[in-house]
Amino acid sequence: MFKKIFSLLRELVKLAAIALVIIVPVRYFLIQPFYVKGTSMEPSFHNYEYLIIDELSYRFHTPQRGEVVVFRYPRDPQEHFIKRVIALPGESVEIKNNHVYIYNTAHPDWFTF
């Protein structure tokens, strides 16, 4: 009887160790779960929606215009923001009459997004 219980416990410990070896790297390096807080991303994402975020893509390319990114709030690194990229490095943004105007070297007058 004691051998059966010990064998069962040993198998459970093995299973837990294998699960941790697989789950921990996936959770911290490949995907992360997030809840949307607030309504700033509507209609794309709604308050309290549960999202699975890809952590791997931006190791191979930089964010592009229109993509949604999750980043840490600089003043409180425990808090994350989810936002859409509307301007790229070297561009200026102006919001006027509920329109977003983007200025860059290719479009010095502006274009809208």
Biopython code that builds the backbone (N, CA, C, O; Angstrom):
import numpy as np
from Bio.PDB.StructureBuilder import StructureBuilder

atoms = [
    (1, "MET", "N", (0.820, -1.199, 0.000)),
    (1, "MET", "CA", (0.000, 0.000, 0.000)),
    (1, "MET", "C", (0.869, 1.270, 0.000)),
    (1, "MET", "O", (0.631, 2.203, -0.768)),
    (2, "PHE", "N", (1.885, 1.279, 0.887)),
    (2, "PHE", "CA", (2.775, 2.433, 0.954)),
    (2, "PHE", "C", (3.528, 2.610, -0.359)),
    (2, "PHE", "O", (3.761, 3.742, -0.783)),
    (3, "LYS", "N", (3.915, 1.509, -1.013)),
    (3, "LYS", "CA", (4.622, 1.584, -2.293)),
    (3, "LYS", "C", (3.745, 2.220, -3.365)),
    (3, "LYS", "O", (4.228, 3.009, -4.177)),
    (4, "LYS", "N", (2.463, 1.883, -3.369)),
    (4, "LYS", "CA", (1.550, 2.449, -4.363)),
    (4, "LYS", "C", (1.397, 3.963, -4.165)),
    (4, "LYS", "O", (1.418, 4.728, -5.129)),
    (5, "ILE", "N", (1.246, 4.375, -2.924)),
    (5, "ILE", "CA", (1.090, 5.807, -2.639)),
    (5, "ILE", "C", (2.376, 6.553, -2.999)),
    (5, "ILE", "O", (2.331, 7.622, -3.608)),
    (6, "PHE", "N", (3.532, 5.979, -2.616)),
    (6, "PHE", "CA", (4.810, 6.607, -2.936)),
    (6, "PHE", "C", (5.005, 6.693, -4.442)),
    (6, "PHE", "O", (5.479, 7.710, -4.949)),
    (7, "SER", "N", (4.645, 5.642, -5.159)),
    (7, "SER", "CA", (4.769, 5.633, -6.618)),
    (7, "SER", "C", (3.858, 6.683, -7.249)),
    (7, "SER", "O", (4.256, 7.384, -8.180)),
    (8, "LEU", "N", (2.645, 6.784, -6.742)),
    (8, "LEU", "CA", (1.708, 7.791, -7.246)),
    (8, "LEU", "C", (2.230, 9.210, -6.997)),
    (8, "LEU", "O", (2.172, 10.061, -7.885)),
    (9, "LEU", "N", (2.735, 9.460, -5.794)),
    (9, "LEU", "CA", (3.290, 10.777, -5.480)),
    (9, "LEU", "C", (4.499, 11.095, -6.355)),
    (9, "LEU", "O", (4.650, 12.229, -6.810)),
    (10, "ARG", "N", (5.354, 10.117, -6.592)),
    (10, "ARG", "CA", (6.514, 10.319, -7.441)),
    (10, "ARG", "C", (6.082, 10.670, -8.866)),
    (10, "ARG", "O", (6.679, 11.553, -9.484)),
    (11, "GLU", "N", (5.080, 10.012, -9.389)),
    (11, "GLU", "CA", (4.571, 10.308, -10.725)),
    (11, "GLU", "C", (3.948, 11.699, -10.786)),
    (11, "GLU", "O", (4.110, 12.414, -11.775)),
    (12, "LEU", "N", (3.242, 12.077, -9.736)),
    (12, "LEU", "CA", (2.648, 13.421, -9.694)),
    (12, "LEU", "C", (3.731, 14.502, -9.665)),
    (12, "LEU", "O", (3.596, 15.534, -10.323)),
    (13, "VAL", "N", (4.794, 14.269, -8.912)),
    (13, "VAL", "CA", (5.893, 15.228, -8.862)),
    (13, "VAL", "C", (6.568, 15.318, -10.230)),
    (13, "VAL", "O", (6.907, 16.413, -10.679)),
    (14, "LYS", "N", (6.765, 14.192, -10.889)),
    (14, "LYS", "CA", (7.343, 14.195, -12.241)),
    (14, "LYS", "C", (6.459, 14.983, -13.198)),
    (14, "LYS", "O", (6.943, 15.814, -13.967)),
    (15, "LEU", "N", (5.173, 14.717, -13.145)),
    (15, "LEU", "CA", (4.227, 15.408, -14.020)),
    (15, "LEU", "C", (4.245, 16.915, -13.767)),
    (15, "LEU", "O", (4.245, 17.703, -14.712)),
    (16, "ALA", "N", (4.261, 17.313, -12.506)),
    (16, "ALA", "CA", (4.301, 18.739, -12.171)),
    (16, "ALA", "C", (5.601, 19.382, -12.674)),
    (16, "ALA", "O", (5.579, 20.500, -13.188)),
    (17, "ALA", "N", (6.722, 18.686, -12.530)),
    (17, "ALA", "CA", (8.007, 19.219, -12.988)),
    (17, "ALA", "C", (8.018, 19.377, -14.506)),
    (17, "ALA", "O", (8.480, 20.398, -15.015)),
    (18, "ILE", "N", (7.523, 18.395, -15.222)),
    (18, "ILE", "CA", (7.460, 18.482, -16.686)),
    (18, "ILE", "C", (6.543, 19.622, -17.112)),
    (18, "ILE", "O", (6.868, 20.371, -18.034)),
    (19, "ALA", "N", (5.406, 19.757, -16.447)),
    (19, "ALA", "CA", (4.473, 20.840, -16.772)),
    (19, "ALA", "C", (5.122, 22.200, -16.540)),
    (19, "ALA", "O", (4.960, 23.105, -17.358)),
    (20, "LEU", "N", (5.854, 22.359, -15.438)),
    (20, "LEU", "CA", (6.530, 23.629, -15.168)),
    (20, "LEU", "C", (7.608, 23.931, -16.200)),
    (20, "LEU", "O", (7.761, 25.078, -16.622)),
    (21, "VAL", "N", (8.350, 22.916, -16.606)),
    (21, "VAL", "CA", (9.400, 23.118, -17.608)),
    (21, "VAL", "C", (8.802, 23.570, -18.934)),
    (21, "VAL", "O", (9.439, 24.321, -19.673)),
    (22, "ILE", "N", (7.609, 23.133, -19.240)),
    (22, "ILE", "CA", (6.960, 23.515, -20.494)),
    (22, "ILE", "C", (6.201, 24.840, -20.347)),
    (22, "ILE", "O", (6.328, 25.722, -21.196)),
    (23, "ILE", "N", (5.428, 24.980, -19.293)),
    (23, "ILE", "CA", (4.526, 26.124, -19.147)),
    (23, "ILE", "C", (5.261, 27.426, -18.833)),
    (23, "ILE", "O", (4.928, 28.464, -19.405)),
    (24, "VAL", "N", (6.242, 27.397, -17.950)),
    (24, "VAL", "CA", (6.905, 28.635, -17.536)),
    (24, "VAL", "C", (7.565, 29.352, -18.717)),
    (24, "VAL", "O", (7.327, 30.548, -18.887)),
    (25, "PRO", "N", (8.380, 28.688, -19.542)),
    (25, "PRO", "CA", (8.945, 29.417, -20.695)),
    (25, "PRO", "C", (7.883, 29.917, -21.672)),
    (25, "PRO", "O", (8.009, 31.019, -22.207)),
    (26, "VAL", "N", (6.852, 29.132, -21.908)),
    (26, "VAL", "CA", (5.781, 29.563, -22.814)),
    (26, "VAL", "C", (5.104, 30.800, -22.249)),
    (26, "VAL", "O", (4.861, 31.762, -22.978)),
    (27, "ARG", "N", (4.799, 30.785, -20.970)),
    (27, "ARG", "CA", (4.083, 31.890, -20.312)),
    (27, "ARG", "C", (4.899, 33.179, -20.298)),
    (27, "ARG", "O", (4.337, 34.258, -20.481)),
    (28, "TYR", "N", (6.204, 33.090, -20.086)),
    (28, "TYR", "CA", (7.008, 34.300, -19.936)),
    (28, "TYR", "C", (7.734, 34.746, -21.195)),
    (28, "TYR", "O", (8.174, 35.894, -21.260)),
    (29, "PHE", "N", (7.877, 33.888, -22.195)),
    (29, "PHE", "CA", (8.626, 34.265, -23.382)),
    (29, "PHE", "C", (7.825, 34.209, -24.680)),
    (29, "PHE", "O", (8.221, 34.841, -25.659)),
    (30, "LEU", "N", (6.720, 33.480, -24.721)),
    (30, "LEU", "CA", (5.960, 33.347, -25.966)),
    (30, "LEU", "C", (4.613, 34.048, -25.926)),
    (30, "LEU", "O", (4.297, 34.826, -26.826)),
    (31, "ILE", "N", (3.818, 33.789, -24.905)),
    (31, "ILE", "CA", (2.480, 34.390, -24.820)),
    (31, "ILE", "C", (2.210, 34.836, -23.390)),
    (31, "ILE", "O", (2.730, 34.259, -22.435)),
    (32, "GLN", "N", (1.384, 35.877, -23.261)),
    (32, "GLN", "CA", (0.964, 36.337, -21.942)),
    (32, "GLN", "C", (-0.501, 36.730, -21.988)),
    (32, "GLN", "O", (-0.963, 37.319, -22.966)),
    (33, "PRO", "N", (-1.226, 36.405, -20.938)),
    (33, "PRO", "CA", (-2.630, 36.816, -20.874)),
    (33, "PRO", "C", (-2.754, 38.234, -20.309)),
    (33, "PRO", "O", (-1.993, 38.625, -19.424)),
    (34, "PHE", "N", (-3.719, 38.998, -20.829)),
    (34, "PHE", "CA", (-3.994, 40.348, -20.344)),
    (34, "PHE", "C", (-5.491, 40.588, -20.358)),
    (34, "PHE", "O", (-6.224, 40.051, -21.189)),
    (35, "TYR", "N", (-5.926, 41.416, -19.409)),
    (35, "TYR", "CA", (-7.294, 41.921, -19.417)),
    (35, "TYR", "C", (-7.264, 43.353, -19.923)),
    (35, "TYR", "O", (-6.382, 44.128, -19.551)),
    (36, "VAL", "N", (-8.218, 43.706, -20.764)),
    (36, "VAL", "CA", (-8.350, 45.083, -21.214)),
    (36, "VAL", "C", (-8.997, 45.863, -20.079)),
    (36, "VAL", "O", (-10.035, 45.462, -19.552)),
    (37, "LYS", "N", (-8.379, 46.981, -19.706)),
    (37, "LYS", "CA", (-8.933, 47.845, -18.664)),
    (37, "LYS", "C", (-9.280, 49.177, -19.295)),
    (37, "LYS", "O", (-8.392, 49.901, -19.744)),
    (38, "GLY", "N", (-10.528, 49.502, -19.333)),
    (38, "GLY", "CA", (-10.958, 50.778, -19.898)),
    (38, "GLY", "C", (-11.544, 50.623, -21.291)),
    (38, "GLY", "O", (-11.580, 49.531, -21.859)),
    (39, "THR", "N", (-12.000, 51.741, -21.821)),
    (39, "THR", "CA", (-12.708, 51.723, -23.096)),
    (39, "THR", "C", (-11.947, 52.415, -24.219)),
    (39, "THR", "O", (-12.516, 52.662, -25.282)),
    (40, "SER", "N", (-10.674, 52.734, -24.005)),
    (40, "SER", "CA", (-9.934, 53.501, -25.009)),
    (40, "SER", "C", (-9.682, 52.715, -26.295)),
    (40, "SER", "O", (-9.378, 53.323, -27.321)),
    (41, "MET", "N", (-9.796, 51.403, -26.277)),
    (41, "MET", "CA", (-9.543, 50.598, -27.471)),
    (41, "MET", "C", (-10.817, 50.143, -28.169)),
    (41, "MET", "O", (-10.756, 49.358, -29.116)),
    (42, "GLU", "N", (-11.978, 50.630, -27.709)),
    (42, "GLU", "CA", (-13.224, 50.257, -28.390)),
    (42, "GLU", "C", (-13.264, 50.887, -29.767)),
    (42, "GLU", "O", (-12.759, 52.001, -29.905)),
    (43, "PRO", "N", (-13.806, 50.287, -30.768)),
    (43, "PRO", "CA", (-14.574, 49.053, -30.796)),
    (43, "PRO", "C", (-13.723, 47.796, -30.997)),
    (43, "PRO", "O", (-14.276, 46.698, -31.061)),
    (44, "SER", "N", (-12.404, 47.923, -31.099)),
    (44, "SER", "CA", (-11.572, 46.731, -31.313)),
    (44, "SER", "C", (-11.580, 45.803, -30.106)),
    (44, "SER", "O", (-11.797, 44.599, -30.243)),
    (45, "PHE", "N", (-11.346, 46.362, -28.929)),
    (45, "PHE", "CA", (-11.313, 45.584, -27.691)),
    (45, "PHE", "C", (-12.170, 46.287, -26.655)),
    (45, "PHE", "O", (-12.152, 47.514, -26.553)),
    (46, "HIS", "N", (-12.911, 45.518, -25.895)),
    (46, "HIS", "CA", (-13.829, 46.081, -24.914)),
    (46, "HIS", "C", (-13.302, 45.870, -23.503)),
    (46, "HIS", "O", (-12.470, 44.997, -23.255)),
    (47, "ASN", "N", (-13.802, 46.685, -22.589)),
    (47, "ASN", "CA", (-13.407, 46.612, -21.190)),
    (47, "ASN", "C", (-13.587, 45.187, -20.656)),
    (47, "ASN", "O", (-14.618, 44.556, -20.893)),
    (48, "TYR", "N", (-12.594, 44.692, -19.947)),
    (48, "TYR", "CA", (-12.558, 43.368, -19.315)),
    (48, "TYR", "C", (-12.458, 42.212, -20.300)),
    (48, "TYR", "O", (-12.676, 41.064, -19.913)),
    (49, "GLU", "N", (-12.137, 42.478, -21.556)),
    (49, "GLU", "CA", (-11.878, 41.375, -22.483)),
    (49, "GLU", "C", (-10.564, 40.709, -22.099)),
    (49, "GLU", "O", (-9.638, 41.368, -21.625)),
    (50, "TYR", "N", (-10.490, 39.414, -22.305)),
    (50, "TYR", "CA", (-9.296, 38.630, -21.999)),
    (50, "TYR", "C", (-8.538, 38.400, -23.299)),
    (50, "TYR", "O", (-9.091, 37.850, -24.251)),
    (51, "LEU", "N", (-7.279, 38.816, -23.347)),
    (51, "LEU", "CA", (-6.465, 38.689, -24.551)),
    (51, "LEU", "C", (-5.240, 37.817, -24.279)),
    (51, "LEU", "O", (-4.699, 37.823, -23.173)),
    (52, "ILE", "N", (-4.815, 37.081, -25.277)),
    (52, "ILE", "CA", (-3.547, 36.359, -25.234)),
    (52, "ILE", "C", (-2.603, 37.111, -26.155)),
    (52, "ILE", "O", (-2.852, 37.205, -27.357)),
    (53, "ILE", "N", (-1.524, 37.646, -25.606)),
    (53, "ILE", "CA", (-0.602, 38.496, -26.338)),
    (53, "ILE", "C", (0.628, 37.700, -26.763)),
    (53, "ILE", "O", (1.219, 36.968, -25.969)),
    (54, "ASP", "N", (0.992, 37.857, -28.010)),
    (54, "ASP", "CA", (2.191, 37.228, -28.576)),
    (54, "ASP", "C", (3.418, 38.016, -28.103)),
    (54, "ASP", "O", (3.525, 39.212, -28.376)),
    (55, "GLU", "N", (4.329, 37.366, -27.406)),
    (55, "GLU", "CA", (5.535, 38.020, -26.899)),
    (55, "GLU", "C", (6.721, 37.866, -27.841)),
    (55, "GLU", "O", (7.768, 38.469, -27.605)),
    (56, "LEU", "N", (6.590, 37.095, -28.877)),
    (56, "LEU", "CA", (7.728, 36.723, -29.709)),
    (56, "LEU", "C", (7.901, 37.604, -30.949)),
    (56, "LEU", "O", (9.034, 37.845, -31.366)),
    (57, "SER", "N", (6.836, 38.078, -31.537)),
    (57, "SER", "CA", (6.891, 38.781, -32.828)),
    (57, "SER", "C", (7.846, 39.962, -32.845)),
    (57, "SER", "O", (8.610, 40.128, -33.796)),
    (58, "TYR", "N", (7.809, 40.791, -31.793)),
    (58, "TYR", "CA", (8.601, 42.013, -31.818)),
    (58, "TYR", "C", (10.074, 41.774, -31.506)),
    (58, "TYR", "O", (10.855, 42.724, -31.454)),
    (59, "ARG", "N", (10.456, 40.538, -31.303)),
    (59, "ARG", "CA", (11.875, 40.207, -31.231)),
    (59, "ARG", "C", (12.460, 40.127, -32.642)),
    (59, "ARG", "O", (13.677, 40.184, -32.815)),
    (60, "PHE", "N", (11.586, 39.993, -33.660)),
    (60, "PHE", "CA", (12.033, 39.838, -35.039)),
    (60, "PHE", "C", (11.724, 41.039, -35.923)),
    (60, "PHE", "O", (12.367, 41.214, -36.958)),
    (61, "HIS", "N", (10.754, 41.876, -35.543)),
    (61, "HIS", "CA", (10.447, 43.089, -36.310)),
    (61, "HIS", "C", (9.859, 44.142, -35.387)),
    (61, "HIS", "O", (9.309, 43.827, -34.332)),
    (62, "THR", "N", (9.983, 45.394, -35.797)),
    (62, "THR", "CA", (9.459, 46.492, -34.991)),
    (62, "THR", "C", (7.961, 46.657, -35.257)),
    (62, "THR", "O", (7.473, 46.249, -36.310)),
    (63, "PRO", "N", (7.235, 47.248, -34.318)),
    (63, "PRO", "CA", (5.797, 47.474, -34.536)),
    (63, "PRO", "C", (5.557, 48.360, -35.754)),
    (63, "PRO", "O", (6.319, 49.290, -36.021)),
    (64, "GLN", "N", (4.503, 48.062, -36.477)),
    (64, "GLN", "CA", (4.131, 48.819, -37.664)),
    (64, "GLN", "C", (2.855, 49.620, -37.380)),
    (64, "GLN", "O", (2.116, 49.328, -36.439)),
    (65, "ARG", "N", (2.621, 50.621, -38.204)),
    (65, "ARG", "CA", (1.425, 51.454, -38.054)),
    (65, "ARG", "C", (0.169, 50.579, -38.123)),
    (65, "ARG", "O", (0.036, 49.732, -39.008)),
    (66, "GLY", "N", (-0.736, 50.795, -37.189)),
    (66, "GLY", "CA", (-1.992, 50.060, -37.161)),
    (66, "GLY", "C", (-1.976, 48.839, -36.264)),
    (66, "GLY", "O", (-3.037, 48.321, -35.914)),
    (67, "GLU", "N", (-0.800, 48.368, -35.885)),
    (67, "GLU", "CA", (-0.730, 47.198, -35.004)),
    (67, "GLU", "C", (-1.067, 47.596, -33.570)),
    (67, "GLU", "O", (-0.883, 48.744, -33.167)),
    (68, "VAL", "N", (-1.561, 46.626, -32.813)),
    (68, "VAL", "CA", (-1.865, 46.827, -31.404)),
    (68, "VAL", "C", (-0.682, 46.306, -30.594)),
    (68, "VAL", "O", (-0.192, 45.203, -30.835)),
    (69, "VAL", "N", (-0.231, 47.103, -29.639)),
    (69, "VAL", "CA", (0.899, 46.707, -28.798)),
    (69, "VAL", "C", (0.512, 46.809, -27.329)),
    (69, "VAL", "O", (-0.347, 47.604, -26.949)),
    (70, "VAL", "N", (1.158, 45.996, -26.522)),
    (70, "VAL", "CA", (1.022, 46.064, -25.067)),
    (70, "VAL", "C", (2.383, 46.465, -24.527)),
    (70, "VAL", "O", (3.399, 45.881, -24.903)),
    (71, "PHE", "N", (2.410, 47.458, -23.648)),
    (71, "PHE", "CA", (3.685, 47.919, -23.083)),
    (71, "PHE", "C", (3.482, 48.308, -21.627)),
    (71, "PHE", "O", (2.364, 48.558, -21.176)),
    (72, "ARG", "N", (4.586, 48.350, -20.913)),
    (72, "ARG", "CA", (4.549, 48.734, -19.500)),
    (72, "ARG", "C", (4.457, 50.254, -19.380)),
    (72, "ARG", "O", (5.103, 50.992, -20.125)),
    (73, "TYR", "N", (3.654, 50.697, -18.443)),
    (73, "TYR", "CA", (3.537, 52.124, -18.152)),
    (73, "TYR", "C", (4.843, 52.567, -17.501)),
    (73, "TYR", "O", (5.226, 52.007, -16.474)),
    (74, "PRO", "N", (5.542, 53.557, -18.066)),
    (74, "PRO", "CA", (6.865, 53.932, -17.545)),
    (74, "PRO", "C", (6.877, 54.377, -16.078)),
    (74, "PRO", "O", (7.868, 54.161, -15.381)),
    (75, "ARG", "N", (5.808, 54.983, -15.611)),
    (75, "ARG", "CA", (5.781, 55.457, -14.220)),
    (75, "ARG", "C", (5.385, 54.374, -13.226)),
    (75, "ARG", "O", (5.616, 54.523, -12.026)),
    (76, "ASP", "N", (4.794, 53.289, -13.710)),
    (76, "ASP", "CA", (4.425, 52.154, -12.855)),
    (76, "ASP", "C", (4.591, 50.881, -13.671)),
    (76, "ASP", "O", (3.635, 50.441, -14.310)),
    (77, "PRO", "N", (5.784, 50.271, -13.670)),
    (77, "PRO", "CA", (6.057, 49.102, -14.520)),
    (77, "PRO", "C", (5.159, 47.889, -14.247)),
    (77, "PRO", "O", (5.145, 46.946, -15.038)),
    (78, "GLN", "N", (4.417, 47.903, -13.149)),
    (78, "GLN", "CA", (3.488, 46.801, -12.886)),
    (78, "GLN", "C", (2.236, 46.909, -13.746)),
    (78, "GLN", "O", (1.528, 45.922, -13.949)),
    (79, "GLU", "N", (1.965, 48.110, -14.252)),
    (79, "GLU", "CA", (0.762, 48.358, -15.055)),
    (79, "GLU", "C", (1.103, 48.288, -16.544)),
    (79, "GLU", "O", (2.148, 48.776, -16.975)),
    (80, "HIS", "N", (0.213, 47.676, -17.319)),
    (80, "HIS", "CA", (0.400, 47.548, -18.763)),
    (80, "HIS", "C", (-0.668, 48.345, -19.494)),
    (80, "HIS", "O", (-1.808, 48.442, -19.039)),
    (81, "PHE", "N", (-0.286, 48.914, -20.630)),
    (81, "PHE", "CA", (-1.222, 49.611, -21.502)),
    (81, "PHE", "C", (-1.341, 48.840, -22.799)),
    (81, "PHE", "O", (-0.378, 48.222, -23.253)),
    (82, "ILE", "N", (-2.522, 48.874, -23.396)),
    (82, "ILE", "CA", (-2.744, 48.304, -24.721)),
    (82, "ILE", "C", (-3.179, 49.460, -25.621)),
    (82, "ILE", "O", (-4.170, 50.136, -25.346)),
    (83, "LYS", "N", (-2.422, 49.678, -26.703)),
    (83, "LYS", "CA", (-2.691, 50.807, -27.600)),
    (83, "LYS", "C", (-2.385, 50.419, -29.041)),
    (83, "LYS", "O", (-1.681, 49.442, -29.296)),
    (84, "ARG", "N", (-2.922, 51.194, -29.977)),
    (84, "ARG", "CA", (-2.662, 51.002, -31.402)),
    (84, "ARG", "C", (-1.583, 51.981, -31.848)),
    (84, "ARG", "O", (-1.616, 53.154, -31.475)),
    (85, "VAL", "N", (-0.630, 51.507, -32.643)),
    (85, "VAL", "CA", (0.453, 52.349, -33.154)),
    (85, "VAL", "C", (-0.108, 53.213, -34.282)),
    (85, "VAL", "O", (-0.618, 52.696, -35.275)),
    (86, "ILE", "N", (-0.009, 54.537, -34.118)),
    (86, "ILE", "CA", (-0.490, 55.426, -35.179)),
    (86, "ILE", "C", (0.643, 56.208, -35.817)),
    (86, "ILE", "O", (0.506, 56.683, -36.944)),
    (87, "ALA", "N", (1.761, 56.349, -35.114)),
    (87, "ALA", "CA", (2.909, 57.073, -35.668)),
    (87, "ALA", "C", (4.170, 56.260, -35.415)),
    (87, "ALA", "O", (4.251, 55.483, -34.464)),
    (88, "LEU", "N", (5.137, 56.456, -36.276)),
    (88, "LEU", "CA", (6.403, 55.745, -36.195)),
    (88, "LEU", "C", (7.505, 56.724, -35.822)),
    (88, "LEU", "O", (7.279, 57.933, -35.862)),
    (89, "PRO", "N", (8.684, 56.244, -35.463)),
    (89, "PRO", "CA", (9.767, 57.153, -35.091)),
    (89, "PRO", "C", (10.041, 58.185, -36.189)),
    (89, "PRO", "O", (10.076, 57.854, -37.375)),
    (90, "GLY", "N", (10.233, 59.429, -35.775)),
    (90, "GLY", "CA", (10.501, 60.511, -36.715)),
    (90, "GLY", "C", (9.261, 61.209, -37.229)),
    (90, "GLY", "O", (9.367, 62.166, -37.997)),
    (91, "GLU", "N", (8.087, 60.754, -36.824)),
    (91, "GLU", "CA", (6.839, 61.374, -37.275)),
    (91, "GLU", "C", (6.250, 62.235, -36.164)),
    (91, "GLU", "O", (6.500, 62.007, -34.980)),
    (92, "SER", "N", (5.467, 63.221, -36.568)),
    (92, "SER", "CA", (4.757, 64.077, -35.627)),
    (92, "SER", "C", (3.269, 63.818, -35.781)),
    (92, "SER", "O", (2.795, 63.474, -36.864)),
    (93, "VAL", "N", (2.539, 63.987, -34.689)),
    (93, "VAL", "CA", (1.103, 63.733, -34.683)),
    (93, "VAL", "C", (0.375, 64.978, -34.205)),
    (93, "VAL", "O", (0.803, 65.644, -33.263)),
    (94, "GLU", "N", (-0.734, 65.280, -34.871)),
    (94, "GLU", "CA", (-1.595, 66.374, -34.450)),
    (94, "GLU", "C", (-3.028, 65.861, -34.476)),
    (94, "GLU", "O", (-3.451, 65.231, -35.446)),
    (95, "ILE", "N", (-3.767, 66.130, -33.418)),
    (95, "ILE", "CA", (-5.176, 65.743, -33.357)),
    (95, "ILE", "C", (-5.990, 67.025, -33.417)),
    (95, "ILE", "O", (-5.869, 67.906, -32.567)),
    (96, "LYS", "N", (-6.834, 67.102, -34.465)),
    (96, "LYS", "CA", (-7.611, 68.315, -34.690)),
    (96, "LYS", "C", (-8.972, 67.913, -35.236)),
    (96, "LYS", "O", (-9.047, 67.142, -36.192)),
    (97, "ASN", "N", (-10.046, 68.419, -34.648)),
    (97, "ASN", "CA", (-11.416, 68.136, -35.099)),
    (97, "ASN", "C", (-11.680, 66.633, -35.194)),
    (97, "ASN", "O", (-12.281, 66.162, -36.160)),
    (98, "ASN", "N", (-11.231, 65.891, -34.193)),
    (98, "ASN", "CA", (-11.429, 64.437, -34.125)),
    (98, "ASN", "C", (-10.751, 63.671, -35.258)),
    (98, "ASN", "O", (-11.161, 62.555, -35.580)),
    (99, "HIS", "N", (-9.737, 64.248, -35.857)),
    (99, "HIS", "CA", (-8.940, 63.568, -36.881)),
    (99, "HIS", "C", (-7.487, 63.547, -36.439)),
    (99, "HIS", "O", (-7.012, 64.474, -35.783)),
    (100, "VAL", "N", (-6.789, 62.486, -36.804)),
    (100, "VAL", "CA", (-5.373, 62.364, -36.498)),
    (100, "VAL", "C", (-4.588, 62.699, -37.753)),
    (100, "VAL", "O", (-4.773, 62.069, -38.795)),
    (101, "TYR", "N", (-3.715, 63.686, -37.657)),
    (101, "TYR", "CA", (-2.871, 64.100, -38.776)),
    (101, "TYR", "C", (-1.435, 63.688, -38.462)),
    (101, "TYR", "O", (-0.912, 63.976, -37.385)),
    (102, "ILE", "N", (-0.817, 63.016, -39.410)),
    (102, "ILE", "CA", (0.548, 62.543, -39.225)),
    (102, "ILE", "C", (1.443, 63.248, -40.233)),
    (102, "ILE", "O", (1.138, 63.313, -41.424)),
    (103, "TYR", "N", (2.549, 63.771, -39.732)),
    (103, "TYR", "CA", (3.526, 64.476, -40.558)),
    (103, "TYR", "C", (4.827, 63.680, -40.556)),
    (103, "TYR", "O", (5.300, 63.254, -39.502)),
    (104, "ASN", "N", (5.403, 63.482, -41.742)),
    (104, "ASN", "CA", (6.732, 62.862, -41.848)),
    (104, "ASN", "C", (7.422, 63.404, -43.087)),
    (104, "ASN", "O", (6.863, 64.249, -43.787)),
    (105, "THR", "N", (8.625, 62.931, -43.366)),
    (105, "THR", "CA", (9.383, 63.475, -44.503)),
    (105, "THR", "C", (8.725, 63.137, -45.835)),
    (105, "THR", "O", (8.803, 63.930, -46.773)),
    (106, "ALA", "N", (8.083, 61.988, -45.940)),
    (106, "ALA", "CA", (7.407, 61.619, -47.187)),
    (106, "ALA", "C", (6.121, 62.414, -47.386)),
    (106, "ALA", "O", (5.700, 62.638, -48.521)),
    (107, "HIS", "N", (5.496, 62.842, -46.293)),
    (107, "HIS", "CA", (4.245, 63.604, -46.341)),
    (107, "HIS", "C", (4.392, 64.840, -45.446)),
    (107, "HIS", "O", (3.821, 64.873, -44.356)),
    (108, "PRO", "N", (5.140, 65.850, -45.882)),
    (108, "PRO", "CA", (5.357, 67.020, -45.017)),
    (108, "PRO", "C", (4.068, 67.826, -44.777)),
    (108, "PRO", "O", (3.959, 68.529, -43.772)),
    (109, "ASP", "N", (3.097, 67.728, -45.690)),
    (109, "ASP", "CA", (1.840, 68.443, -45.478)),
    (109, "ASP", "C", (0.973, 67.721, -44.454)),
    (109, "ASP", "O", (0.425, 68.370, -43.564)),
    (110, "TRP", "N", (0.831, 66.411, -44.547)),
    (110, "TRP", "CA", (0.170, 65.535, -43.585)),
    (110, "TRP", "C", (-0.536, 64.419, -44.304)),
    (110, "TRP", "O", (-0.752, 64.489, -45.514)),
    (111, "PHE", "N", (-0.890, 63.408, -43.581)),
    (111, "PHE", "CA", (-1.847, 62.401, -44.017)),
    (111, "PHE", "C", (-2.603, 61.941, -42.794)),
    (111, "PHE", "O", (-2.131, 62.087, -41.667)),
    (112, "THR", "N", (-3.781, 61.384, -43.023)),
    (112, "THR", "CA", (-4.600, 60.975, -41.877)),
    (112, "THR", "C", (-4.548, 59.473, -41.701)),
    (112, "THR", "O", (-4.276, 58.711, -42.628)),
    (113, "PHE", "N", (-4.818, 59.089, -40.484)),
    (113, "PHE", "CA", (-4.826, 57.667, -40.149)),
    (113, "PHE", "C", (-6.175, 57.309, -39.606)),
    (113, "PHE", "O", (-6.412, 56.153, -39.255)),
]
sb = StructureBuilder()
sb.init_structure("model")
sb.init_model(0)
sb.init_chain("A")
sb.init_seg("    ")
for serial, (resi, resn, name, xyz) in enumerate(atoms, 1):
    if name == "N":
        sb.init_residue(resn, " ", resi, " ")
    sb.init_atom(name, np.array(xyz, "f"), 0.0, 1.0, " ", f" {name:<3s}", serial, name[0])
structure = sb.get_structure()
